[in-house]
Amino acid sequence: MIELLENYPTAIGLWFDGTWDLSWVQQAPWVDELETELRAMNPGLVIGSRFRADDHGKRHYDSNGDLLGDYDQTWERNMPERLEELNGVDWDCVMTVPENQWGYHSDWRGYVKTPYDLLEMMVRAVSMNGNFVVNFGPDGRGNIRPEEAHIASEMGAWMHRNGEAIYGCSHVAQIKKQGWGHFTGKSTEKGERVYMTVFNRPLDNHLRVEIEQGAALPSRAYFLDGGAEVEIIDGGRNKQNSRLMRFVIPDSFDSGGKPFVVALEFDRPTDTDEDSYQQART
């Protein structure tokens, strides 16, 4: 590891694994010294929670409940369902293409994930402030399987058209999660922008959105790929005084069976009108 940093001084992070091994646990003091030496060589070096266990063999989070390292690497071949599961720390998910085969395998066993599967996991990770890592395993000559090349090509083509909804984006707190997909968002020179990535297109083509009371409302909606406008319908409020919006996908719109993104621009003032939900009165 020291040799790596000496030969590649611009490296910004190191990815480790194997901390379940008892010999690594028994060498906890030496590992602490190694971490100190690595960080001295490269201040700001990013090291994940797989670097070491504590003296009691606890991995990722020590016996006091504190994160080991700079970000949480608990999520291997598994995805969180809710932001609250993530303890407010940076995290990533590492994912295989078959069920549980790392590196190169001449035969794939079990269910093999599709580009659609992996894109959904990637967008979900970003929507919860995470990073998504896909395992592609080269053989002894440095070649990857044709199936993996196809997956990488499909994901790359989708990102070429829709990457704005991924890069530099994070969780959107003011909009309630919906079953048709995921929200990501970021700040731009023109104001806040939210991206709705649709994986399950509703039968009636209405993307229903619930925006919490007091949050800004979108002034414009459009397809990220191509820029065509999307109609916005204000559906009033629910009992919690959240604003109910609908975004109408034209019946003629053809996504080619792939996920698509609707971008929302938020440059209107905060929703402060008096049109609140009226409770029943006697």
Phi and psi in degrees as GROMACS dihedral restraints (atoms count N, CA, C in turn):
[ dihedral_restraints ]
;  ai    aj    ak    al  type     phi  dphi    fc
    3     4     5     6     1   -63.2    20    10
    4     5     6     7     1   -40.9    20    10
    6     7     8     9     1   -62.4    20    10
    7     8     9    10     1   -38.7    20    10
    9    10    11    12     1   -60.1    20    10
   10    11    12    13     1   -46.2    20    10
   12    13    14    15     1   -69.0    20    10
   13    14    15    16     1   -31.5    20    10
   15    16    17    18     1   -68.3    20    10
   16    17    18    19     1   -39.9    20    10
   18    19    20    21     1   -82.3    20    10
   19    20    21    22     1   -25.1    20    10
   21    22    23    24     1  -129.7    20    10
   22    23    24    25     1    72.8    20    10
   24    25    26    27     1   -67.0    20    10
   25    26    27    28     1   -15.3    20    10
   27    28    29    30     1   -89.2    20    10
   28    29    30    31     1     1.5    20    10
   30    31    32    33     1   -58.6    20    10
   31    32    33    34     1   137.6    20    10
   33    34    35    36     1  -107.4    20    10
   34    35    36    37     1   -10.0    20    10
   36    37    38    39     1  -159.7    20    10
   37    38    39    40     1   156.5    20    10
   39    40    41    42     1  -127.1    20    10
   40    41    42    43     1   136.1    20    10
   42    43    44    45     1  -111.0    20    10
   43    44    45    46     1   122.5    20    10
   45    46    47    48     1  -117.7    20    10
   46    47    48    49     1   167.5    20    10
   48    49    50    51     1  -158.9    20    10
   49    50    51    52     1   166.6    20    10
   51    52    53    54     1   100.3    20    10
   52    53    54    55     1    12.5    20    10
   54    55    56    57     1   -74.0    20    10
   55    56    57    58     1    -2.8    20    10
   57    58    59    60     1   -76.5    20    10
   58    59    60    61     1   -16.4    20    10
   60    61    62    63     1   -67.9    20    10
   61    62    63    64     1   131.8    20    10
   63    64    65    66     1   -61.3    20    10
   64    65    66    67     1   -35.2    20    10
   66    67    68    69     1   -63.4    20    10
   67    68    69    70     1   -34.0    20    10
   69    70    71    72     1   -69.4    20    10
   70    71    72    73     1   -39.2    20    10
   72    73    74    75     1   -64.0    20    10
   73    74    75    76     1   -41.3    20    10
   75    76    77    78     1   -69.0    20    10
   76    77    78    79     1   -17.5    20    10
   78    79    80    81     1  -102.8    20    10
   79    80    81    82     1    28.0    20    10
   81    82    83    84     1   -53.6    20    10
   82    83    84    85     1   -43.9    20    10
   84    85    86    87     1   -61.7    20    10
   85    86    87    88     1   -40.1    20    10
   87    88    89    90     1   -65.7    20    10
   88    89    90    91     1   -38.8    20    10
   90    91    92    93     1   -64.2    20    10
   91    92    93    94     1   -39.5    20    10
   93    94    95    96     1   -58.9    20    10
   94    95    96    97     1   -43.7    20    10
   96    97    98    99     1   -64.9    20    10
   97    98    99   100     1   -39.5    20    10
   99   100   101   102     1   -63.4    20    10
  100   101   102   103     1   -42.6    20    10
  102   103   104   105     1   -60.5    20    10
  103   104   105   106     1   -43.8    20    10
  105   106   107   108     1   -60.1    20    10
  106   107   108   109     1   -42.1    20    10
  108   109   110   111     1   -66.9    20    10
  109   110   111   112     1   -42.1    20    10
  111   112   113   114     1   -63.6    20    10
  112   113   114   115     1   -43.4    20    10
  114   115   116   117     1   -70.3    20    10
  115   116   117   118     1   -28.6    20    10
  117   118   119   120     1   -69.9    20    10
  118   119   120   121     1   -35.5    20    10
  120   121   122   123     1   -68.5    20    10
  121   122   123   124     1   -35.1    20    10
  123   124   125   126     1  -139.7    20    10
  124   125   126   127     1    83.8    20    10
  126   127   128   129     1   -56.7    20    10
  127   128   129   130     1   136.1    20    10
  129   130   131   132     1    89.3    20    10
  130   131   132   133     1     1.7    20    10
  132   133   134   135     1   -57.4    20    10
  133   134   135   136     1   135.6    20    10
  135   136   137   138     1   -97.7    20    10
  136   137   138   139     1   123.1    20    10
  138   139   140   141     1  -128.7    20    10
  139   140   141   142     1   129.1    20    10
  141   142   143   144     1   -82.1    20    10
  142   143   144   145     1   177.8    20    10
  144   145   146   147     1   -76.3    20    10
  145   146   147   148     1    -1.4    20    10
  147   148   149   150     1   -89.0    20    10
  148   149   150   151     1     5.3    20    10
  150   151   152   153     1   -68.4    20    10
  151   152   153   154     1   -39.1    20    10
  153   154   155   156     1  -158.6    20    10
  154   155   156   157     1   163.1    20    10
  156   157   158   159     1  -103.6    20    10
  157   158   159   160     1   168.2    20    10
  159   160   161   162     1   -87.8    20    10
  160   161   162   163     1  -174.9    20    10
  162   163   164   165     1   -61.6    20    10
  163   164   165   166     1   -20.3    20    10
  165   166   167   168     1  -102.8    20    10
  166   167   168   169     1     9.0    20    10
  168   169   170   171     1    84.2    20    10
  169   170   171   172     1     6.3    20    10
  171   172   173   174     1   -71.1    20    10
  172   173   174   175     1   132.6    20    10
  174   175   176   177     1  -110.6    20    10
  175   176   177   178     1   149.6    20    10
  177   178   179   180     1    70.8    20    10
  178   179   180   181     1   -52.6    20    10
  180   181   182   183     1  -124.8    20    10
  181   182   183   184     1   132.5    20    10
  183   184   185   186     1   -76.4    20    10
  184   185   186   187     1  -177.0    20    10
  186   187   188   189     1   -64.5    20    10
  187   188   189   190     1   -17.9    20    10
  189   190   191   192     1   -90.8    20    10
  190   191   192   193     1    -2.5    20    10
  192   193   194   195     1    87.5    20    10
  193   194   195   196     1     8.0    20    10
  195   196   197   198     1   -89.9    20    10
  196   197   198   199     1   145.3    20    10
  198   199   200   201     1   -65.5    20    10
  199   200   201   202     1   134.4    20    10
  201   202   203   204     1   -90.5    20    10
  202   203   204   205     1   115.5    20    10
  204   205   206   207     1    96.3    20    10
  205   206   207   208     1  -165.2    20    10
  207   208   209   210     1   -97.0    20    10
  208   209   210   211     1   -20.5    20    10
  210   211   212   213     1  -153.3    20    10
  211   212   213   214     1   157.2    20    10
  213   214   215   216     1   -85.7    20    10
  214   215   216   217     1   122.4    20    10
  216   217   218   219     1  -111.0    20    10
  217   218   219   220     1    27.3    20    10
  219   220   221   222     1   -63.2    20    10
  220   221   222   223     1   -32.7    20    10
  222   223   224   225     1   -84.9    20    10
  223   224   225   226     1    79.2    20    10
  225   226   227   228     1  -100.7    20    10
  226   227   228   229     1   120.1    20    10
  228   229   230   231     1    53.9    20    10
  229   230   231   232     1    33.2    20    10
  231   232   233   234     1  -155.2    20    10
  232   233   234   235     1   145.1    20    10
  234   235   236   237     1  -122.8    20    10
  235   236   237   238     1   139.3    20    10
  237   238   239   240     1   -68.5    20    10
  238   239   240   241     1   154.1    20    10
  240   241   242   243     1   -95.2    20    10
  241   242   243   244     1   -30.6    20    10
  243   244   245   246     1  -136.1    20    10
  244   245   246   247     1   149.8    20    10
  246   247   248   249     1   -59.2    20    10
  247   248   249   250     1   -31.4    20    10
  249   250   251   252     1   -65.4    20    10
  250   251   252   253     1   -18.1    20    10
  252   253   254   255     1   -74.8    20    10
  253   254   255   256     1    -8.5    20    10
  255   256   257   258     1  -102.2    20    10
  256   257   258   259     1     3.9    20    10
  258   259   260   261     1    60.3    20    10
  259   260   261   262     1    16.7    20    10
  261   262   263   264     1    70.4    20    10
  262   263   264   265     1    18.8    20    10
  264   265   266   267     1  -113.0    20    10
  265   266   267   268     1   164.1    20    10
  267   268   269   270     1   -66.6    20    10
  268   269   270   271     1   149.9    20    10
  270   271   272   273     1  -155.8    20    10
  271   272   273   274     1   162.6    20    10
  273   274   275   276     1  -140.3    20    10
  274   275   276   277     1   163.6    20    10
  276   277   278   279     1  -120.6    20    10
  277   278   279   280     1   129.2    20    10
  279   280   281   282     1  -105.4    20    10
  280   281   282   283     1   131.6    20    10
  282   283   284   285     1  -132.1    20    10
  283   284   285   286     1   134.0    20    10
  285   286   287   288     1   -84.6    20    10
  286   287   288   289     1   164.2    20    10
  288   289   290   291     1   -85.3    20    10
  289   290   291   292     1   -52.2    20    10
  291   292   293   294     1   -74.3    20    10
  292   293   294   295     1  -172.2    20    10
  294   295   296   297     1   -63.5    20    10
  295   296   297   298     1   -52.6    20    10
  297   298   299   300     1  -153.6    20    10
  298   299   300   301     1    65.6    20    10
  300   301   302   303     1  -133.9    20    10
  301   302   303   304     1   113.4    20    10
  303   304   305   306     1   -96.5    20    10
  304   305   306   307     1   156.9    20    10
  306   307   308   309     1    68.0    20    10
  307   308   309   310     1  -150.8    20    10
  309   310   311   312     1   -97.0    20    10
  310   311   312   313     1   137.8    20    10
  312   313   314   315     1  -135.5    20    10
  313   314   315   316     1   131.8    20    10
  315   316   317   318     1   -70.3    20    10
  316   317   318   319     1   -24.7    20    10
  318   319   320   321     1  -126.7    20    10
  319   320   321   322     1   140.5    20    10
  321   322   323   324     1  -102.7    20    10
  322   323   324   325     1   134.3    20    10
  324   325   326   327     1  -117.1    20    10
  325   326   327   328     1   148.8    20    10
  327   328   329   330     1    76.8    20    10
  328   329   330   331     1  -165.7    20    10
  330   331   332   333     1   -71.0    20    10
  331   332   333   334     1   132.4    20    10
  333   334   335   336     1  -104.4    20    10
  334   335   336   337     1   125.1    20    10
  336   337   338   339     1   -70.3    20    10
  337   338   339   340     1   144.9    20    10
  339   340   341   342     1   -92.9    20    10
  340   341   342   343     1   165.6    20    10
  342   343   344   345     1   -55.4    20    10
  343   344   345   346     1   -36.6    20    10
  345   346   347   348     1   -60.4    20    10
  346   347   348   349     1   -46.7    20    10
  348   349   350   351     1   -57.1    20    10
  349   350   351   352     1   -48.0    20    10
  351   352   353   354     1   -71.1    20    10
  352   353   354   355     1   -35.5    20    10
  354   355   356   357     1   -64.2    20    10
  355   356   357   358     1   -40.7    20    10
  357   358   359   360     1   -62.8    20    10
  358   359   360   361     1   -42.6    20    10
  360   361   362   363     1   -64.6    20    10
  361   362   363   364     1   -40.0    20    10
  363   364   365   366     1   -63.1    20    10
  364   365   366   367     1   -48.0    20    10
  366   367   368   369     1   -65.3    20    10
  367   368   369   370     1   -39.3    20    10
  369   370   371   372     1   -61.4    20    10
  370   371   372   373     1   -41.6    20    10
  372   373   374   375     1   -61.1    20    10
  373   374   375   376     1   -47.0    20    10
  375   376   377   378     1   -63.8    20    10
  376   377   378   379     1   -36.2    20    10
  378   379   380   381     1   -66.5    20    10
  379   380   381   382     1   -15.3    20    10
  381   382   383   384     1  -117.9    20    10
  382   383   384   385     1    30.7    20    10
  384   385   386   387     1    64.3    20    10
  385   386   387   388     1    30.7    20    10
  387   388   389   390     1  -113.2    20    10
  388   389   390   391     1   175.7    20    10
  390   391   392   393     1  -117.6    20    10
  391   392   393   394     1   148.9    20    10
  393   394   395   396     1  -123.0    20    10
  394   395   396   397     1   127.6    20    10
  396   397   398   399     1  -120.9    20    10
  397   398   399   400     1   125.0    20    10
  399   400   401   402     1  -105.6    20    10
  400   401   402   403     1   133.3    20    10
  402   403   404   405     1   -85.9    20    10
  403   404   405   406     1   118.0    20    10
  405   406   407   408     1  -116.5    20    10
  406   407   408   409     1   123.4    20    10
  408   409   410   411     1  -105.7    20    10
  409   410   411   412     1   109.9    20    10
  411   412   413   414     1   -74.3    20    10
  412   413   414   415     1   150.7    20    10
  414   415   416   417     1   -82.0    20    10
  415   416   417   418     1  -170.6    20    10
  417   418   419   420     1   -64.0    20    10
  418   419   420   421     1   -17.6    20    10
  420   421   422   423     1  -101.5    20    10
  421   422   423   424     1     6.1    20    10
  423   424   425   426     1    86.1    20    10
  424   425   426   427     1     9.3    20    10
  426   427   428   429     1   -94.8    20    10
  427   428   429   430     1   144.9    20    10
  429   430   431   432     1  -105.2    20    10
  430   431   432   433     1   160.4    20    10
  432   433   434   435     1   -61.2    20    10
  433   434   435   436     1   147.5    20    10
  435   436   437   438     1   -56.3    20    10
  436   437   438   439     1   -34.9    20    10
  438   439   440   441     1   -63.1    20    10
  439   440   441   442     1   -39.7    20    10
  441   442   443   444     1   -69.8    20    10
  442   443   444   445     1   -37.1    20    10
  444   445   446   447     1   -61.9    20    10
  445   446   447   448     1   -38.4    20    10
  447   448   449   450     1   -65.4    20    10
  448   449   450   451     1   -44.6    20    10
  450   451   452   453     1   -61.1    20    10
  451   452   453   454     1   -46.9    20    10
  453   454   455   456     1   -61.4    20    10
  454   455   456   457     1   -39.1    20    10
  456   457   458   459     1   -65.7    20    10
  457   458   459   460     1   -44.1    20    10
  459   460   461   462     1   -64.7    20    10
  460   461   462   463     1   -43.8    20    10
  462   463   464   465     1   -66.0    20    10
  463   464   465   466     1   -40.3    20    10
  465   466   467   468     1   -63.9    20    10
  466   467   468   469     1   -40.5    20    10
  468   469   470   471     1   -64.4    20    10
  469   470   471   472     1   -41.0    20    10
  471   472   473   474     1   -65.2    20    10
  472   473   474   475     1   -42.5    20    10
  474   475   476   477     1   -65.3    20    10
  475   476   477   478     1   -33.6    20    10
  477   478   479   480     1   -59.6    20    10
  478   479   480   481     1   -35.1    20    10
  480   481   482   483     1   -91.8    20    10
  481   482   483   484     1   -26.1    20    10
  483   484   485   486     1  -128.0    20    10
  484   485   486   487     1    11.6    20    10
  486   487   488   489     1   -60.3    20    10
  487   488   489   490     1   -21.6    20    10
  489   490   491   492     1   -60.0    20    10
  490   491   492   493     1   -27.0    20    10
  492   493   494   495     1   -81.2    20    10
  493   494   495   496     1    -2.8    20    10
  495   496   497   498     1  -116.5    20    10
  496   497   498   499     1   -57.4    20    10
  498   499   500   501     1   -67.9    20    10
  499   500   501   502     1   128.5    20    10
  501   502   503   504     1    74.7    20    10
  502   503   504   505     1    10.9    20    10
  504   505   506   507     1  -102.0    20    10
  505   506   507   508     1   165.5    20    10
  507   508   509   510     1  -154.1    20    10
  508   509   510   511     1  -171.4    20    10
  510   511   512   513     1   -63.0    20    10
  511   512   513   514     1   144.9    20    10
  513   514   515   516     1  -110.9    20    10
  514   515   516   517     1   111.1    20    10
  516   517   518   519     1   -82.9    20    10
  517   518   519   520     1   -29.7    20    10
  519   520   521   522     1   -85.7    20    10
  520   521   522   523     1    -2.3    20    10
  522   523   524   525     1  -121.2    20    10
  523   524   525   526     1   130.6    20    10
  525   526   527   528     1   -75.1    20    10
  526   527   528   529     1   136.4    20    10
  528   529   530   531     1   -57.2    20    10
  529   530   531   532     1   139.3    20    10
  531   532   533   534     1  -120.7    20    10
  532   533   534   535     1   160.5    20    10
  534   535   536   537     1   -74.7    20    10
  535   536   537   538     1   -13.7    20    10
  537   538   539   540     1   -84.1    20    10
  538   539   540   541     1    -9.2    20    10
  540   541   542   543     1   168.2    20    10
  541   542   543   544     1  -148.2    20    10
  543   544   545   546     1  -134.4    20    10
  544   545   546   547     1   153.2    20    10
  546   547   548   549     1  -105.0    20    10
  547   548   549   550     1   137.3    20    10
  549   550   551   552     1  -132.2    20    10
  550   551   552   553     1   160.1    20    10
  552   553   554   555     1  -157.7    20    10
  553   554   555   556     1   164.4    20    10
  555   556   557   558     1  -162.7    20    10
  556   557   558   559     1   166.5    20    10
  558   559   560   561     1   -91.8    20    10
  559   560   561   562     1   141.1    20    10
  561   562   563   564     1  -128.4    20    10
  562   563   564   565     1   176.5    20    10
  564   565   566   567     1   -63.3    20    10
  565   566   567   568     1   -24.1    20    10
  567   568   569   570     1   -95.4    20    10
  568   569   570   571     1     1.9    20    10
  570   571   572   573     1   121.5    20    10
  571   572   573   574     1  -166.5    20    10
  573   574   575   576     1   -74.0    20    10
  574   575   576   577     1   143.0    20    10
  576   577   578   579     1  -131.6    20    10
  577   578   579   580     1   132.7    20    10
  579   580   581   582     1  -118.9    20    10
  580   581   582   583     1   141.0    20    10
  582   583   584   585     1  -116.1    20    10
  583   584   585   586     1   126.5    20    10
  585   586   587   588     1  -104.2    20    10
  586   587   588   589     1   106.8    20    10
  588   589   590   591     1   -94.4    20    10
  589   590   591   592     1   117.8    20    10
  591   592   593   594     1   -99.5    20    10
  592   593   594   595     1   119.1    20    10
  594   595   596   597     1  -107.8    20    10
  595   596   597   598     1   -25.6    20    10
  597   598   599   600     1  -125.4    20    10
  598   599   600   601     1    89.9    20    10
  600   601   602   603     1   -66.2    20    10
  601   602   603   604     1   124.5    20    10
  603   604   605   606     1   -62.6    20    10
  604   605   606   607     1   148.2    20    10
  606   607   608   609     1   -62.3    20    10
  607   608   609   610     1   -33.6    20    10
  609   610   611   612     1   -91.2    20    10
  610   611   612   613     1     4.0    20    10
  612   613   614   615     1    65.6    20    10
  613   614   615   616     1    19.4    20    10
  615   616   617   618     1  -106.2    20    10
  616   617   618   619     1   115.8    20    10
  618   619   620   621     1   -86.4    20    10
  619   620   621   622     1   105.3    20    10
  621   622   623   624     1   -85.2    20    10
  622   623   624   625     1   134.1    20    10
  624   625   626   627     1  -133.8    20    10
  625   626   627   628     1   137.9    20    10
  627   628   629   630     1  -116.1    20    10
  628   629   630   631     1   114.6    20    10
  630   631   632   633     1  -107.9    20    10
  631   632   633   634     1   126.7    20    10
  633   634   635   636     1   -63.8    20    10
  634   635   636   637     1   152.7    20    10
  636   637   638   639     1   -59.3    20    10
  637   638   639   640     1   137.4    20    10
  639   640   641   642     1    90.7    20    10
  640   641   642   643     1   -12.2    20    10
  642   643   644   645     1   -83.5    20    10
  643   644   645   646     1   158.9    20    10
  645   646   647   648     1   -67.2    20    10
  646   647   648   649     1   155.2    20    10
  648   649   650   651     1  -108.7    20    10
  649   650   651   652     1   148.7    20    10
  651   652   653   654     1   -71.9    20    10
  652   653   654   655     1   141.0    20    10
  654   655   656   657     1  -100.6    20    10
  655   656   657   658     1   -15.7    20    10
  657   658   659   660     1  -154.4    20    10
  658   659   660   661     1   145.0    20    10
  660   661   662   663     1  -135.3    20    10
  661   662   663   664     1   139.5    20    10
  663   664   665   666     1  -157.5    20    10
  664   665   666   667     1   156.7    20    10
  666   667   668   669     1   -71.8    20    10
  667   668   669   670     1   129.4    20    10
  669   670   671   672     1   -64.3    20    10
  670   671   672   673     1   -38.3    20    10
  672   673   674   675     1   -89.6    20    10
  673   674   675   676     1    97.7    20    10
  675   676   677   678     1   110.9    20    10
  676   677   678   679     1   -30.1    20    10
  678   679   680   681     1    84.6    20    10
  679   680   681   682     1     5.3    20    10
  681   682   683   684     1   -64.0    20    10
  682   683   684   685     1   141.3    20    10
  684   685   686   687     1   -70.6    20    10
  685   686   687   688     1   150.0    20    10
  687   688   689   690     1  -120.5    20    10
  688   689   690   691     1   131.5    20    10
  690   691   692   693     1   -68.0    20    10
  691   692   693   694     1   138.5    20    10
  693   694   695   696     1  -110.4    20    10
  694   695   696   697     1   129.5    20    10
  696   697   698   699     1  -118.2    20    10
  697   698   699   700     1   126.3    20    10
  699   700   701   702     1   -87.0    20    10
  700   701   702   703     1   117.5    20    10
  702   703   704   705     1  -100.4    20    10
  703   704   705   706     1    18.5    20    10
  705   706   707   708     1    79.9    20    10
  706   707   708   709     1  -148.5    20    10
  708   709   710   711     1  -126.2    20    10
  709   710   711   712     1   160.1    20    10
  711   712   713   714     1  -100.8    20    10
  712   713   714   715     1  -171.2    20    10
  714   715   716   717     1   -65.8    20    10
  715   716   717   718     1   -25.0    20    10
  717   718   719   720     1   -87.4    20    10
  718   719   720   721     1     6.5    20    10
  720   721   722   723     1    66.0    20    10
  721   722   723   724     1    18.5    20    10
  723   724   725   726     1   -75.8    20    10
  724   725   726   727     1   144.1    20    10
  726   727   728   729     1   -79.2    20    10
  727   728   729   730     1   131.4    20    10
  729   730   731   732     1  -102.3    20    10
  730   731   732   733     1   115.4    20    10
  732   733   734   735     1  -114.8    20    10
  733   734   735   736     1   152.1    20    10
  735   736   737   738     1  -129.5    20    10
  736   737   738   739     1   137.7    20    10
  738   739   740   741     1  -118.0    20    10
  739   740   741   742     1   120.4    20    10
  741   742   743   744     1   -95.7    20    10
  742   743   744   745     1   115.1    20    10
  744   745   746   747     1   -82.7    20    10
  745   746   747   748     1   123.8    20    10
  747   748   749   750     1   -57.4    20    10
  748   749   750   751     1   140.9    20    10
  750   751   752   753     1   -56.6    20    10
  751   752   753   754     1   -29.8    20    10
  753   754   755   756     1   -80.2    20    10
  754   755   756   757     1    -9.5    20    10
  756   757   758   759     1   -69.3    20    10
  757   758   759   760     1   128.4    20    10
  759   760   761   762     1  -120.2    20    10
  760   761   762   763     1   113.0    20    10
  762   763   764   765     1   -90.0    20    10
  763   764   765   766     1     1.9    20    10
  765   766   767   768     1    69.0    20    10
  766   767   768   769     1    23.5    20    10
  768   769   770   771     1    75.7    20    10
  769   770   771   772     1    13.4    20    10
  771   772   773   774     1  -113.8    20    10
  772   773   774   775     1   157.8    20    10
  774   775   776   777     1   -60.8    20    10
  775   776   777   778     1   149.9    20    10
  777   778   779   780     1  -137.0    20    10
  778   779   780   781     1   164.8    20    10
  780   781   782   783     1  -123.1    20    10
  781   782   783   784     1   132.2    20    10
  783   784   785   786     1  -109.5    20    10
  784   785   786   787     1   122.6    20    10
  786   787   788   789     1   -94.1    20    10
  787   788   789   790     1   139.7    20    10
  789   790   791   792     1  -117.9    20    10
  790   791   792   793     1   133.7    20    10
  792   793   794   795     1  -104.6    20    10
  793   794   795   796     1   132.4    20    10
  795   796   797   798     1  -117.1    20    10
  796   797   798   799     1    84.4    20    10
  798   799   800   801     1  -121.5    20    10
  799   800   801   802     1    13.5    20    10
  801   802   803   804     1   -89.2    20    10
  802   803   804   805     1   160.0    20    10
  804   805   806   807     1   -62.3    20    10
  805   806   807   808     1   163.0    20    10
  807   808   809   810     1   -58.8    20    10
  808   809   810   811     1   146.3    20    10
  810   811   812   813     1   -71.8    20    10
  811   812   813   814     1   100.4    20    10
  813   814   815   816     1  -125.7    20    10
  814   815   816   817     1    14.5    20    10
  816   817   818   819     1   -69.4    20    10
  817   818   819   820     1   170.4    20    10
  819   820   821   822     1   -94.5    20    10
  820   821   822   823     1     9.1    20    10
  822   823   824   825     1   -77.6    20    10
  823   824   825   826     1    65.7    20    10
  825   826   827   828     1   -89.4    20    10
  826   827   828   829     1   159.4    20    10
  828   829   830   831     1   -66.7    20    10
  829   830   831   832     1   132.3    20    10
  831   832   833   834     1   -95.0    20    10
  832   833   834   835     1   121.6    20    10
  834   835   836   837     1   -71.7    20    10
  835   836   837   838     1   153.0    20    10
  837   838   839   840     1   -63.7    20    10
  838   839   840   841     1   140.9    20    10
  840   841   842   843     1  -125.8    20    10
  841   842   843   844     1   151.4    20    10
